[in-house]
Amino acid sequence: MKMAALFALVFFSFLSVSNAKLSSSLGVCYGQLGNNLPSPAQSVEYLKSLKTLTALAGTKIHVLTIVPNEIITNISKNQSMSDEWVRLNILPFYPKTKITALLVGNEILSPWQTNKTWVDLVPAMRKVRQSLKKFKLRKIKVGTPLAIDAVDQAIPYPPSNGELYVLNIAMSVMRLMLQFLNSTKSFFFLEAYSYSLVGMHTDPVSSLLYTNLLDQILDSVVFAMTRMGYPNIPIFLAETGWPSDGDVDQIGANVKNLAMAVPIYGTPARPGGAIPTLIFDLYNENTKGGPSTERNWGLLYPTGKPYDYPVLPEGKNNVPYKGKVWCVVAKGVTNMTRGGKCTCYKPISLVAHANYAFSSYWSQRRSIGATCLLQWSYGSCRFPSVTL
């Protein structure tokens, strides 16, 4: 999930906080890609009023902040710039605002990111930590959120075979990052969306019993870090959740399955210890791009009222969609370069021709993970489609 603000705020509820670890903790991500959302101040008031939070005696709201991806390279090469960023964005608000962690970038080691930034990640983390020490903010942890594609398999099975992303550059950065996290007693911040429940099965290597996909994902990271020599770095689940709605090809995106999301009470490989967890997202973000699921992760209406389903409707998309789907140009696109050869060309418009090209591309690439929007053909001009 991409962050849009200069530095994103993440609200967190803690029962206890220490330099080494966080326990019994649950929070919520605060995305801002919507045109009907309350202000940050009003959102804080909504959070304070929620029964989920007020029921926790002694709970206080904590905040995680993010250094934007686009300034990582500059910070990695300039301690003064790092100092200035911390001075302007952290120092004025701490300790009145309970900033718990400073996250350097978001999903930097994902394959789709520019690998020129990869080598700058850990140097930037070191400089940010040095800045925090300079301003006597030693209690603030430094880390970086990684998407699940940092694990070698999108759905790692068995978990005991988990490997961290193995491109040469990324792997060398991963080793340096694990060394940094271990030496500073920080967390491996992971964004993982189970978005599926699986039946019970036993890992044939470790003999551990798994009942859900999220445990599989988390333990694959545990085994991968152990394999690299770092068995004790704690995991911080920086994003997880379940969409309440989605497109016809997005199986399982409904409120019934959302309510079945598995709580985190440790994993088979690390039983008993609560994993700090951020639920994505505070609100549905109605201007966010991509598939419909991207706009349907919210816990609250813009009024601050929690979504309330007295009797949860049965999911209508728990089985694969049997029809055809197409890839089309996003609405509002203006200047675009057309490419590829089209066997038909009506209607004669740039957008229609791009729709054809996109659908043709998607029909060939969907099997390796491409996602897209839905649309139809035009008259006798039959656009290439994907049969699901």
Secondary structure as a PSIPRED ss2 file (coil, helix, strand):
# PSIPRED VFORMAT (PSIPRED V4.0)

   1 M C   1.000  0.000  0.000
   2 K C   1.000  0.000  0.000
   3 M C   1.000  0.000  0.000
   4 A C   1.000  0.000  0.000
   5 A C   1.000  0.000  0.000
   6 L C   1.000  0.000  0.000
   7 F C   1.000  0.000  0.000
   8 A C   1.000  0.000  0.000
   9 L E   0.000  0.000  1.000
  10 V E   0.000  0.000  1.000
  11 F E   0.000  0.000  1.000
  12 F E   0.000  0.000  1.000
  13 S E   0.000  0.000  1.000
  14 F E   0.000  0.000  1.000
  15 L C   1.000  0.000  0.000
  16 S E   0.000  0.000  1.000
  17 V E   0.000  0.000  1.000
  18 S C   1.000  0.000  0.000
  19 N C   1.000  0.000  0.000
  20 A C   1.000  0.000  0.000
  21 K C   1.000  0.000  0.000
  22 L E   0.000  0.000  1.000
  23 S E   0.000  0.000  1.000
  24 S C   1.000  0.000  0.000
  25 S C   1.000  0.000  0.000
  26 L E   0.000  0.000  1.000
  27 G E   0.000  0.000  1.000
  28 V E   0.000  0.000  1.000
  29 C E   0.000  0.000  1.000
  30 Y C   1.000  0.000  0.000
  31 G C   1.000  0.000  0.000
  32 Q C   1.000  0.000  0.000
  33 L C   1.000  0.000  0.000
  34 G C   1.000  0.000  0.000
  35 N C   1.000  0.000  0.000
  36 N C   1.000  0.000  0.000
  37 L C   1.000  0.000  0.000
  38 P C   1.000  0.000  0.000
  39 S C   1.000  0.000  0.000
  40 P H   0.000  1.000  0.000
  41 A H   0.000  1.000  0.000
  42 Q H   0.000  1.000  0.000
  43 S H   0.000  1.000  0.000
  44 V H   0.000  1.000  0.000
  45 E H   0.000  1.000  0.000
  46 Y H   0.000  1.000  0.000
  47 L H   0.000  1.000  0.000
  48 K H   0.000  1.000  0.000
  49 S H   0.000  1.000  0.000
  50 L C   1.000  0.000  0.000
  51 K H   0.000  1.000  0.000
  52 T H   0.000  1.000  0.000
  53 L H   0.000  1.000  0.000
  54 T H   0.000  1.000  0.000
  55 A C   1.000  0.000  0.000
  56 L C   1.000  0.000  0.000
  57 A C   1.000  0.000  0.000
  58 G C   1.000  0.000  0.000
  59 T C   1.000  0.000  0.000
  60 K E   0.000  0.000  1.000
  61 I E   0.000  0.000  1.000
  62 H E   0.000  0.000  1.000
  63 V E   0.000  0.000  1.000
  64 L E   0.000  0.000  1.000
  65 T E   0.000  0.000  1.000
  66 I E   0.000  0.000  1.000
  67 V E   0.000  0.000  1.000
  68 P C   1.000  0.000  0.000
  69 N H   0.000  1.000  0.000
  70 E H   0.000  1.000  0.000
  71 I H   0.000  1.000  0.000
  72 I H   0.000  1.000  0.000
  73 T H   0.000  1.000  0.000
  74 N H   0.000  1.000  0.000
  75 I H   0.000  1.000  0.000
  76 S H   0.000  1.000  0.000
  77 K C   1.000  0.000  0.000
  78 N C   1.000  0.000  0.000
  79 Q H   0.000  1.000  0.000
  80 S H   0.000  1.000  0.000
  81 M H   0.000  1.000  0.000
  82 S H   0.000  1.000  0.000
  83 D H   0.000  1.000  0.000
  84 E H   0.000  1.000  0.000
  85 W H   0.000  1.000  0.000
  86 V H   0.000  1.000  0.000
  87 R H   0.000  1.000  0.000
  88 L H   0.000  1.000  0.000
  89 N H   0.000  1.000  0.000
  90 I C   1.000  0.000  0.000
  91 L H   0.000  1.000  0.000
  92 P H   0.000  1.000  0.000
  93 F H   0.000  1.000  0.000
  94 Y C   1.000  0.000  0.000
  95 P C   1.000  0.000  0.000
  96 K C   1.000  0.000  0.000
  97 T C   1.000  0.000  0.000
  98 K C   1.000  0.000  0.000
  99 I E   0.000  0.000  1.000
 100 T E   0.000  0.000  1.000
 101 A E   0.000  0.000  1.000
 102 L E   0.000  0.000  1.000
 103 L E   0.000  0.000  1.000
 104 V E   0.000  0.000  1.000
 105 G C   1.000  0.000  0.000
 106 N C   1.000  0.000  0.000
 107 E C   1.000  0.000  0.000
 108 I C   1.000  0.000  0.000
 109 L C   1.000  0.000  0.000
 110 S C   1.000  0.000  0.000
 111 P C   1.000  0.000  0.000
 112 W C   1.000  0.000  0.000
 113 Q C   1.000  0.000  0.000
 114 T C   1.000  0.000  0.000
 115 N C   1.000  0.000  0.000
 116 K C   1.000  0.000  0.000
 117 T C   1.000  0.000  0.000
 118 W H   0.000  1.000  0.000
 119 V H   0.000  1.000  0.000
 120 D H   0.000  1.000  0.000
 121 L H   0.000  1.000  0.000
 122 V H   0.000  1.000  0.000
 123 P H   0.000  1.000  0.000
 124 A H   0.000  1.000  0.000
 125 M H   0.000  1.000  0.000
 126 R H   0.000  1.000  0.000
 127 K H   0.000  1.000  0.000
 128 V H   0.000  1.000  0.000
 129 R H   0.000  1.000  0.000
 130 Q H   0.000  1.000  0.000
 131 S H   0.000  1.000  0.000
 132 L H   0.000  1.000  0.000
 133 K H   0.000  1.000  0.000
 134 K H   0.000  1.000  0.000
 135 F C   1.000  0.000  0.000
 136 K C   1.000  0.000  0.000
 137 L C   1.000  0.000  0.000
 138 R C   1.000  0.000  0.000
 139 K C   1.000  0.000  0.000
 140 I C   1.000  0.000  0.000
 141 K E   0.000  0.000  1.000
 142 V E   0.000  0.000  1.000
 143 G E   0.000  0.000  1.000
 144 T C   1.000  0.000  0.000
 145 P C   1.000  0.000  0.000
 146 L E   0.000  0.000  1.000
 147 A E   0.000  0.000  1.000
 148 I H   0.000  1.000  0.000
 149 D H   0.000  1.000  0.000
 150 A H   0.000  1.000  0.000
 151 V E   0.000  0.000  1.000
 152 D C   1.000  0.000  0.000
 153 Q C   1.000  0.000  0.000
 154 A C   1.000  0.000  0.000
 155 I C   1.000  0.000  0.000
 156 P C   1.000  0.000  0.000
 157 Y C   1.000  0.000  0.000
 158 P C   1.000  0.000  0.000
 159 P H   0.000  1.000  0.000
 160 S H   0.000  1.000  0.000
 161 N H   0.000  1.000  0.000
 162 G C   1.000  0.000  0.000
 163 E C   1.000  0.000  0.000
 164 L E   0.000  0.000  1.000
 165 Y C   1.000  0.000  0.000
 166 V C   1.000  0.000  0.000
 167 L C   1.000  0.000  0.000
 168 N H   0.000  1.000  0.000
 169 I H   0.000  1.000  0.000
 170 A H   0.000  1.000  0.000
 171 M H   0.000  1.000  0.000
 172 S H   0.000  1.000  0.000
 173 V H   0.000  1.000  0.000
 174 M H   0.000  1.000  0.000
 175 R H   0.000  1.000  0.000
 176 L H   0.000  1.000  0.000
 177 M H   0.000  1.000  0.000
 178 L H   0.000  1.000  0.000
 179 Q H   0.000  1.000  0.000
 180 F H   0.000  1.000  0.000
 181 L H   0.000  1.000  0.000
 182 N H   0.000  1.000  0.000
 183 S H   0.000  1.000  0.000
 184 T C   1.000  0.000  0.000
 185 K C   1.000  0.000  0.000
 186 S C   1.000  0.000  0.000
 187 F C   1.000  0.000  0.000
 188 F E   0.000  0.000  1.000
 189 F E   0.000  0.000  1.000
 190 L E   0.000  0.000  1.000
 191 E E   0.000  0.000  1.000
 192 A C   1.000  0.000  0.000
 193 Y C   1.000  0.000  0.000
 194 S C   1.000  0.000  0.000
 195 Y C   1.000  0.000  0.000
 196 S C   1.000  0.000  0.000
 197 L C   1.000  0.000  0.000
 198 V C   1.000  0.000  0.000
 199 G C   1.000  0.000  0.000
 200 M C   1.000  0.000  0.000
 201 H E   0.000  0.000  1.000
 202 T E   0.000  0.000  1.000
 203 D C   1.000  0.000  0.000
 204 P C   1.000  0.000  0.000
 205 V C   1.000  0.000  0.000
 206 S C   1.000  0.000  0.000
 207 S C   1.000  0.000  0.000
 208 L C   1.000  0.000  0.000
 209 L E   0.000  0.000  1.000
 210 Y E   0.000  0.000  1.000
 211 T C   1.000  0.000  0.000
 212 N C   1.000  0.000  0.000
 213 L H   0.000  1.000  0.000
 214 L H   0.000  1.000  0.000
 215 D H   0.000  1.000  0.000
 216 Q H   0.000  1.000  0.000
 217 I H   0.000  1.000  0.000
 218 L H   0.000  1.000  0.000
 219 D H   0.000  1.000  0.000
 220 S H   0.000  1.000  0.000
 221 V H   0.000  1.000  0.000
 222 V H   0.000  1.000  0.000
 223 F H   0.000  1.000  0.000
 224 A H   0.000  1.000  0.000
 225 M H   0.000  1.000  0.000
 226 T H   0.000  1.000  0.000
 227 R H   0.000  1.000  0.000
 228 M C   1.000  0.000  0.000
 229 G C   1.000  0.000  0.000
 230 Y C   1.000  0.000  0.000
 231 P C   1.000  0.000  0.000
 232 N C   1.000  0.000  0.000
 233 I C   1.000  0.000  0.000
 234 P C   1.000  0.000  0.000
 235 I E   0.000  0.000  1.000
 236 F E   0.000  0.000  1.000
 237 L E   0.000  0.000  1.000
 238 A E   0.000  0.000  1.000
 239 E E   0.000  0.000  1.000
 240 T E   0.000  0.000  1.000
 241 G C   1.000  0.000  0.000
 242 W C   1.000  0.000  0.000
 243 P C   1.000  0.000  0.000
 244 S C   1.000  0.000  0.000
 245 D C   1.000  0.000  0.000
 246 G C   1.000  0.000  0.000
 247 D C   1.000  0.000  0.000
 248 V C   1.000  0.000  0.000
 249 D C   1.000  0.000  0.000
 250 Q C   1.000  0.000  0.000
 251 I C   1.000  0.000  0.000
 252 G C   1.000  0.000  0.000
 253 A C   1.000  0.000  0.000
 254 N C   1.000  0.000  0.000
 255 V H   0.000  1.000  0.000
 256 K H   0.000  1.000  0.000
 257 N H   0.000  1.000  0.000
 258 L H   0.000  1.000  0.000
 259 A C   1.000  0.000  0.000
 260 M C   1.000  0.000  0.000
 261 A C   1.000  0.000  0.000
 262 V C   1.000  0.000  0.000
 263 P C   1.000  0.000  0.000
 264 I C   1.000  0.000  0.000
 265 Y C   1.000  0.000  0.000
 266 G E   0.000  0.000  1.000
 267 T C   1.000  0.000  0.000
 268 P C   1.000  0.000  0.000
 269 A C   1.000  0.000  0.000
 270 R C   1.000  0.000  0.000
 271 P E   0.000  0.000  1.000
 272 G C   1.000  0.000  0.000
 273 G C   1.000  0.000  0.000
 274 A C   1.000  0.000  0.000
 275 I C   1.000  0.000  0.000
 276 P C   1.000  0.000  0.000
 277 T E   0.000  0.000  1.000
 278 L E   0.000  0.000  1.000
 279 I E   0.000  0.000  1.000
 280 F C   1.000  0.000  0.000
 281 D C   1.000  0.000  0.000
 282 L C   1.000  0.000  0.000
 283 Y E   0.000  0.000  1.000
 284 N C   1.000  0.000  0.000
 285 E C   1.000  0.000  0.000
 286 N C   1.000  0.000  0.000
 287 T C   1.000  0.000  0.000
 288 K C   1.000  0.000  0.000
 289 G C   1.000  0.000  0.000
 290 G C   1.000  0.000  0.000
 291 P C   1.000  0.000  0.000
 292 S H   0.000  1.000  0.000
 293 T H   0.000  1.000  0.000
 294 E H   0.000  1.000  0.000
 295 R H   0.000  1.000  0.000
 296 N C   1.000  0.000  0.000
 297 W C   1.000  0.000  0.000
 298 G C   1.000  0.000  0.000
 299 L C   1.000  0.000  0.000
 300 L E   0.000  0.000  1.000
 301 Y C   1.000  0.000  0.000
 302 P C   1.000  0.000  0.000
 303 T C   1.000  0.000  0.000
 304 G C   1.000  0.000  0.000
 305 K C   1.000  0.000  0.000
 306 P E   0.000  0.000  1.000
 307 Y C   1.000  0.000  0.000
 308 D C   1.000  0.000  0.000
 309 Y C   1.000  0.000  0.000
 310 P C   1.000  0.000  0.000
 311 V C   1.000  0.000  0.000
 312 L C   1.000  0.000  0.000
 313 P C   1.000  0.000  0.000
 314 E C   1.000  0.000  0.000
 315 G C   1.000  0.000  0.000
 316 K C   1.000  0.000  0.000
 317 N C   1.000  0.000  0.000
 318 N C   1.000  0.000  0.000
 319 V C   1.000  0.000  0.000
 320 P C   1.000  0.000  0.000
 321 Y C   1.000  0.000  0.000
 322 K C   1.000  0.000  0.000
 323 G C   1.000  0.000  0.000
 324 K E   0.000  0.000  1.000
 325 V E   0.000  0.000  1.000
 326 W C   1.000  0.000  0.000
 327 C C   1.000  0.000  0.000
 328 V C   1.000  0.000  0.000
 329 V C   1.000  0.000  0.000
 330 A C   1.000  0.000  0.000
 331 K C   1.000  0.000  0.000
 332 G C   1.000  0.000  0.000
 333 V C   1.000  0.000  0.000
 334 T C   1.000  0.000  0.000
 335 N C   1.000  0.000  0.000
 336 M C   1.000  0.000  0.000
 337 T C   1.000  0.000  0.000
 338 R C   1.000  0.000  0.000
 339 G C   1.000  0.000  0.000
 340 G C   1.000  0.000  0.000
 341 K C   1.000  0.000  0.000
 342 C C   1.000  0.000  0.000
 343 T C   1.000  0.000  0.000
 344 C C   1.000  0.000  0.000
 345 Y C   1.000  0.000  0.000
 346 K C   1.000  0.000  0.000
 347 P C   1.000  0.000  0.000
 348 I C   1.000  0.000  0.000
 349 S C   1.000  0.000  0.000
 350 L H   0.000  1.000  0.000
 351 V H   0.000  1.000  0.000
 352 A H   0.000  1.000  0.000
 353 H H   0.000  1.000  0.000
 354 A H   0.000  1.000  0.000
 355 N H   0.000  1.000  0.000
 356 Y H   0.000  1.000  0.000
 357 A H   0.000  1.000  0.000
 358 F H   0.000  1.000  0.000
 359 S H   0.000  1.000  0.000
 360 S H   0.000  1.000  0.000
 361 Y H   0.000  1.000  0.000
 362 W H   0.000  1.000  0.000
 363 S H   0.000  1.000  0.000
 364 Q H   0.000  1.000  0.000
 365 R H   0.000  1.000  0.000
 366 R H   0.000  1.000  0.000
 367 S H   0.000  1.000  0.000
 368 I H   0.000  1.000  0.000
 369 G C   1.000  0.000  0.000
 370 A C   1.000  0.000  0.000
 371 T C   1.000  0.000  0.000
 372 C C   1.000  0.000  0.000
 373 L C   1.000  0.000  0.000
 374 L C   1.000  0.000  0.000
 375 Q C   1.000  0.000  0.000
 376 W C   1.000  0.000  0.000
 377 S C   1.000  0.000  0.000
 378 Y E   0.000  0.000  1.000
 379 G C   1.000  0.000  0.000
 380 S C   1.000  0.000  0.000
 381 C E   0.000  0.000  1.000
 382 R C   1.000  0.000  0.000
 383 F C   1.000  0.000  0.000
 384 P C   1.000  0.000  0.000
 385 S C   1.000  0.000  0.000
 386 V E   0.000  0.000  1.000
 387 T E   0.000  0.000  1.000
 388 L C   1.000  0.000  0.000
